[in-house]
Amino acid sequence: MAQRNTCRHGGVSLSAGRRSTRAARLGVSTAAVVALGFALSSCAQLAAPAVIAEGRSFTEQDVIDELDSQGGAQKLPNLDAYPTQAMASGVNDIVYREILLPKMADELDVEVDGRQTDDILGQLDENPQFGKLPANRRRLLAEQIALTQAVGTALLKREPAAKQLIADYAANPGKYVNFCTKAILTQPEAEAASAAAELKAGADFKAVLDKYSQDPQLLQSGGDIGCRAPAQYDQLIEGLGAQVQALSPGGSTGVIAIPGGGGFVVIALASTQPQTEDEALVAAGMNPDEAIQSHVKNVAKATAVDVNPRYGTWEENFDGYQVTPPVAPKTTGIDVPSDGQMPMGGMPPAMTPGQEGPQP
């Protein structure tokens, strides 16, 4: 199997296949010269600018590293092997994270403390997909998500409906409450009924969970499913919010059928806690992601972006300003990533309080 050519910017190191440069000096053959020339050509290509945005230059190798670190691109030995749309998506991701997001944060005077980033990093570590990323990539993604949330919330608070809710929150903080719950998921229904009866009789939740739960993740987490407002429980199962709200700490529901034949669940209330102002906005259905999606188009429009033509052009389309890939030659068709989707790039995965981390 051919080895991937490796280039280190600044001339620190260069390898081409298994042949060392020292060996090449000792016995220079035509094949060695050709191989070294190809390696140097590949390095020059990878070090060439892929995009220059606001005076900052990012190379083609930066784009490949971005795609590789996301785990969604094939690790192939040269740039041409990457699908055109995937490469354009990598450029969009870099421009968003490194240029557009910091510009919006500066405009709104928004900063993120380490605690917020660490909280999100913990959720990424527990997520089956994102937990597989390299540690430095998880940290970078956590910082990006935290700053995106902060920028989106700051933009959201400019809107009239949000200002009205914030005023009510200040006047009536006691009405804004999160309910922290645990769950036992099992089937058939008779098993769930037995679990519910034992909880009602005062049995220890952990003992009942260990006895009846058929969900490995709930077993691992002690049944914890997080803290949410009643309206957010309704998004999981219709009518669930009212049932949870009626419980006292330590109390539990009866058997609840999961829609679509997903089994049966019994939910116990562990505790309640006051919502933060930001959580209250999200619980009311006000989405910071929507606020930032709208604003980023204006910021991108005012940003100087010069893209390498091999990726396409930086222009406005239905999803805002981003790289539009060039049309693929008719003889080869259109490159489509392995998942069959045409990635648009740019925005990070959404995360809102009470959810289990970012959704891919």
N, C-alpha and C positions, 0 to 999 in steps of 0.2 A: 504493500500500500504506500502510495506517495506521501511523503511528509509535507506538512504545511510550511511554506516559507515564512520565516519570522523576521520582522524588521523592528528595530528599536530606533525611535526618532532621535536625531542628534548624533547618529553614528556610533552609539554605544556598543551595539553588537549587530551582527548580521550572520544568519545561517541559511544555507541553501541545501536542503536534503540532509544527508548524513556526512557530507564532505566538509571538513574544517578548512578555514582559510590558510592555516599553517601548512596543511598538506598540499594545498594548491600552490603555495610558494615553493615547496620542495620539488614538485614535479608538475610543471604547467603543461597540460595537454589541451588540445582543441576542445574536447568535451568539457574540460574544467572551465575554460574561458567562456564557453557558451552558457554553461550552467550559472557561472558567477554573473555574467551579463544579464541573464534572465532574472536572477535574484535582485540585482540592483535596479532593473527596470520595474520589477514588482514593488520594491520598496519606494521608488519614486512615485509610482502610481498611488500607493497607499498613503504616502505622506502629502499628496496633493490636496488642496482644499476641497472639501465636499460642499461646504457652505461658509460664507462669511456674513455674520450678522452683527450689526452695531460695532463693526471693527474687530470682532473676535472671530478667529478662524478655527474651524473644526475639520479634521482630515477624514479621508475615506476610512482609515483605520479606526478612527473614533466611532464612525457609524457602524462598522463591523463589530467592534467591541460592545456597542450599545445593544445590537441585536443578539449577539452571543450571550450577554449577561441576562437578557430577558428570557433566555431559554426557548425562544420561539423560532430561531433561525438555525439553519444547518451550519455546522462549523466546517466549511469547505475551504480548500486551499487558495482560492483567489476571488477577487471581487466580482468577477463576471458570473460566478456561480450563484450569487444571491439574487432572488427574484426582484425585479425592478420595483414593484409596489412595496415590498418589505424594506428595501433600501430607502425609498422615499419616506416611509413611515419612520425609519430610524432618524432621518434628518429632522422630521417634524418633532419627534420626541426631544431631541437635543435642543432645538430652537426654543421649544416651550419651556423646558426645565432651566436652561442656562440663560435665556434672554428674556422671554416674555413674562414668565412668572416673577423673577426678581424686579422687573420694571413695574409690574402691578403692585408688588409689595412696597416698593419705594414710594410710589404714587400715593398709596393709602397709609403709609407710615406703619406697616404691619411687621411685626417680628414674632418668631416662634421660640418658646423656651425649650430647653432640653427635655423637660418632663413630658410635654406633648409628643415630641418625637419618640421618646422611649415607650410611651403607651402604645403608639401605633406600631412601633418595631416589635413589641410583644405580640400584638395581633398577627403581624406578618410571620413571626417565628412559628406560631401555632397553626397557620394556614397550610394545608397540604401542598398547595401549589407554590406559594411565595416562600415557604420555609426551605425550599430546595435551592433558592438563589444563593450566590456567594454572599458572605456576611457584609462586605462593603457595598454590594448592590442593594441588599435589604436596607441598610442604613440610608443610602442615597434615596431610595424609594420612600422610606418613612419620612425623611426630611421634606421631600417633594409633596407628599400627601398632606403633611401637617401645614405646610405653607399654603398649599392650595385651599385647604379648609379655612385657614385664617383669612385669606384674601376673599374667598367667596362669602364668608360671614360678614366681613366688613362691607362688602358691596351690598349684601342683602339688607343690612341695617339702614341703608339709605332709602329703602322703599317704604311708601306710606303704610302698608299693612304691617310691616315689621316694626315701624315706629310705634304704631298703635298697640301691638302686642307687648313691646318693651315697656310702654307706659303702664299697661295693666299688670305686667309682671312686677314692676316696682311697687304698685299699690296693693297687690294681692299675691304675694309670693307663696302663700300656703296652698294655693290651688294648683300649683305647678309641681307635680310629684312624679317620680319614677317608681315603678314597682319591680323589685328584684326577685326573680323566681327561679325555681328548680323544676325539672320535669322527669317523669318516668315514661318512656315510650316502649310499648309492648303490643303484642297480639297473641292470641285472639282476644276478643272483647272480654271474655270471662276472666282472663289473666289481669287485664286492666281493672276490672271491677274488684277483684281480690286485693290488688294494690291500693285502690282507693279506699276500700273498707278498712284495711289495716292502718292507713294513715289517719283516717277519721277516728279510729280507736286509740290513737296516740302513739303508734309505733314510730321508731326512729327512722327518719327519712332515708339515711344512708343504708340501713339494713334492708328496707323495702326496695330501694333502688338496686342493690346488689342481687336481690332475690328475683326481681321481675324484669329489669330493663334488658332490652334486646338491642340497644344502641351503644356500640363501643365508645363513641365520643362522649356520650352522656355519662357512661360509667367512669371514664377517665377524668371528666371535669366535676364529678360529684353531682351531676344533674344540672349544673348551673347553665342557664340560658340567658343570663344578662339582665339588665335593668332597662325598662321601657315605660313610656307613657301608655295609658289605656288605648289611645287611638293607634299606637304602633302595634299593640297586640292584635287589634282588629285586622291589621294588614296581614298577620300570620294566619289567623282563623277568625272568620266572621263571628262577632259576638263575644270573643274571648276577653276583650278589654273589660267589659262589664263584670264578667265572672271574677277576674283577677282583682278588680277594684273593690269587690264586695268582701274579699278575704281579709282576715287579720293575720299578722305575722304568725307563722306556724300552721295556719289553716291551709286546706287543700280543696281542689275542685273535685267534682265527680268525673266520670269517664267522658272524654271528649274525643270524638272521631276526627281523624285527620282527613281532610278532603282528598279525593282521588284514591282512596283505599290505602293510604300510607300507614295504617295502623291506628292505635288508640293511645292517648296520652292523658296523664294525670298531672296536674300542675300544683305546686305548693308555693306559697308566698314566704320568702325568706326575710325580706325587710322592705322598707320604703326609704327613699332619700329625696331631698329637694332637687329639682332640676336646676341646672345652670341656665342662664339667659339664652345661651346658644342652643342648649338642648330643647328649651321651650320653643324656639323658632322652628327647629327641625320637626319636633313632635306636632306642630301646627301645620305641617306640610309645606313649609317654606324651605326651598332647596338651595343651599349655597352653590351647588354645582351648576344650576340653571343661571344663577346670577353671574358666575364667572364665565360661563360659556358665551353669554351675550357680550360681556365687557372685553373678553380677550380678542374678539374680532376687531374692535376699534384699536386696541393696542398693537395688534399684528399689522394692521393697515398702516400705522405710523412708524413701523420698524423697518429699517433698511436691511434687506436680506438678499444676498447674491448667491444663487445656487449653481453648482456645477451642472451643466446641461445634460450630463448623462443621467441625472436623476429626474430632470424635468424643469418646471418653472414654478416660482413662488407667485401665486396668484389667488384671487378670490374665487371660491366656488360655493356650493350650497352649505358647506360645513365651515365657512369662514376662510381666512387666509392660510394657505399651507402649500406644500409642494405637490403639484400635479405631475405624476410620472409621464414620461414621453410615451407615445403610442408605440406598442411593440410591433416589429415587422410582421407582415401577414404570413410570412413563411414559417415563423416560429410560434405564432399565437400570442396570447397574453399570459404573462407569468402570474400565477396565483399562488399564494402561500399554501402550505400543506393543510391548513384548516379549512381551505376553500373560501375564506373571507378576504375582502379587499380592505386591508387595514388603513385607517385614516390617520392614526397617530395623534400626537399632541397632548390630549388630556389624560391624566392619570386615572386609575380606578377609583370609583366613588366609595367613600366611607362616611357613615353617619353614626352618631352616638347610639349605642344599643345594638349595633349590628356586629356580625362576626368577622370584622375585617373587610378588606377591600374585595370587591367582586371583580373577577377577570373580565 
